[in-house]
Amino acid sequence: MAKRPGIFPTFFLSGFECSTFLWKDRKRRDLVAETGHREHALEDYRMLHDLGIAVAREGIPWPMVDQPSGYDFSPIAPMLEAMRQTRITPIWDLCHYGYPDGLDPFSEQFCARFANYCRAVAEHVARHLPGPHFFTPINEITFFAFCGGEWGWVAPYRNTREDRMRLRVALCKAAICGVNAIREVLPDARMVHVDPLVQVIAPPDRPDLKDAAHHETFVDTFVAWDILSGKLHPELGGAPEVLDIVGVNNYSFGQMEYREQGPHQALDPGHPGIEPLCTLLARVWERYRRPIVIGETSGMNQGRTEWLRDVMNEAMAAVNLGMDLHGICLFPGVDMPDWHTGEWLHNGICDLVEENGDLRRVPFGPYVDELRRWQKELNRVTAVDEAPYSDPVELQDVVDASKRLRPAPDADWH
């Protein structure tokens, strides 16, 4: 019996890119198809199993499942079979920037249709997989609102700050409806609401933008989580148990210099405006006091190994400060293309190599070695058990490792 049981069966999680947005060219993207994950589902899940990763963020493509003739869950059939064989638990991502054609996210119909879909999803996965069950109703509400509400990258293709704010509230309303619908079917279902960690500073020659940068860092970043937790717009039904588990995404480009138009400019390594990850985590912890999981994180190319080392040191520093950290998601499990250029990002546990019309999975050895090193430091399993939930993560081991290692928060990431 664990002295301090974790929520998940392993401390390290992973996941697969699953966006289904309507892109700038008005064409539907399916990143699962672009990475070959559907065809390689069993191989991908066996890779996670052999790495001791028993939890994966996995998408259910709302635009493909929700059909005029009814719900068609065939797109996730290979994933369900792979999960059964490998005993890996999904965190189901139900809206990854994509929604059905002809649906207006600003309409009442959007919320009702999303709730019906969430209810059908809960019924379907409950028939096919044992619990516990985890869901992310709408992925990265804050970032989704920027992409579709202000930058016009994806549907609904709006391009004003006001539309971005309206879209964010609409997505939060739908997410809350989705949580309630899921729990009608699965009362014990857990939610992981994911959004990016953000640090924004003013350009050195624009002191007039300091207030705007500060507002984005300390107010705007938290609006979606605030609504889900009931701190803002309580009439929408948010509550701490709706927010549940806070998923924080951590990438280097989340620390930025403010721009008045379009996306902000990522800060270069070594910039004096960069804050340690531990500091960003503390802002979330102090605000919500809910369990935290790093919902996505990865470096790029050869920097993946050092990135993992830095993230783990920051995570250990956070645990030493008393934060309730339950896991770190190494995302993605296999590489993904840049949305804009189509070039492979080389940010996954496995790179993808085009070969004879297929995409061969090639683990990035130094990244895997660093994962193995941390599994040993934390006394973690290195392969998935026969019954993963029979012995949940002993968070006391993580606490003990953090006390032994005593890393100091450090802004010098690469």
HELIX and SHEET records of a PDB file:
HELIX    1   1 LEU A   31  THR A   35  1                                   5    
HELIX    2   2 ALA A   41  ASP A   50  1                                  10    
HELIX    3   3 TRP A   62  VAL A   65  1                                   4    
HELIX    4   4 SER A   74  ILE A   76  5                                   3    
HELIX    5   5 ALA A   77  THR A   86  1                                  10    
HELIX    6   6 GLU A  108  HIS A  128  1                                  21    
HELIX    7   7 ILE A  141  ALA A  145  1                                   5    
HELIX    8   8 PHE A  146  GLU A  150  3                                   5    
HELIX    9   9 ARG A  161  VAL A  185  1                                  25    
HELIX   10  10 PRO A  207  LEU A  209  5                                   3    
HELIX   11  11 LYS A  210  PHE A  218  1                                   9    
HELIX   12  12 ASP A  220  PHE A  222  5                                   3    
HELIX   13  13 VAL A  223  SER A  229  1                                   7    
HELIX   14  14 PRO A  234  LEU A  236  5                                   3    
HELIX   15  15 PRO A  240  LEU A  243  1                                   4    
HELIX   16  16 SER A  252  GLY A  254  5                                   3    
HELIX   17  17 LEU A  277  TYR A  288  1                                  12    
HELIX   18  18 ASN A  301  GLY A  303  5                                   3    
HELIX   19  19 ARG A  304  ASN A  320  1                                  17    
HELIX   20  20 GLY A  365  GLU A  377  1                                  13    
HELIX   21  21 PRO A  388  SER A  390  5                                   3    
HELIX   22  22 LEU A  395  LEU A  405  1                                  11    
SHEET    1   A 9 PHE A  12  GLY A  15  0                                        
SHEET    2   A 9 VAL A  55  GLY A  59  1                                        
SHEET    3   A 9 THR A  89  ASP A  93  1                                        
SHEET    4   A 9 PHE A 134  THR A 136  1                                        
SHEET    5   A 9 ARG A 190  PRO A 196  1                                        
SHEET    6   A 9 ILE A 245  ASN A 250  1                                        
SHEET    7   A 9 ILE A 292  THR A 297  1                                        
SHEET    8   A 9 LEU A 325  LEU A 330  1                                        
SHEET    9   A 9 PHE A  12  GLY A  15  1                                        
SHEET    1   B 2 ASP A  66  GLN A  67  0                                        
SHEET    2   B 2 GLY A  70  TYR A  71 -1                                        
SHEET    1   C 3 GLN A 199  ILE A 201  0                                        
SHEET    2   C 3 GLN A 255  GLU A 257  1                                        
SHEET    3   C 3 GLN A 265  ALA A 266 -1                                        
SHEET    1   D 2 CYS A 350  GLU A 355  0                                        
SHEET    2   D 2 ASP A 358  PRO A 363 -1                                        
END                                                                             
